[in-house]
Amino acid sequence: MQSWALVTGATVGIGESFTRLLAHNGYNIVLVARDLPRLQERAKTLESTFGIATTVIQADLATDAGCKTIEDFIANNQIDLSALIDNSYPLEQASDAFEQATSTPSYRVMLNP
């Protein structure tokens, strides 16, 4: 099973840079942001450039509903989620779900504590 990384704020700036770095290192990427067209464009670029798989989640993480979307994704998908780059709002509950979903040593980077 290939490792996955979840990156919030994945369409621009530091979050976008992390998606390239992780993809270059062979991670599949779950991209999370509010802007669906940008998410889809970024996912397509990562897939064609690095030959990885992506999943796109449109969510506003400043809202409870947006955070719940991420929590539900982690809880309901059987992926080896081994890295969390939290580049938007702190995802405290999702971080807990992330810890429960990891089967290998994991990496968590919180850029906006």
Beta strands, then each sheet from edge to edge (+ up, - down):
strand 1: 3-8
strand 2: 28-33
strand 3: 54-58
strand 4: 80-86
strand 5: 107-110
sheet 1: 3+ 2+ 1+ 4+ 5+
end
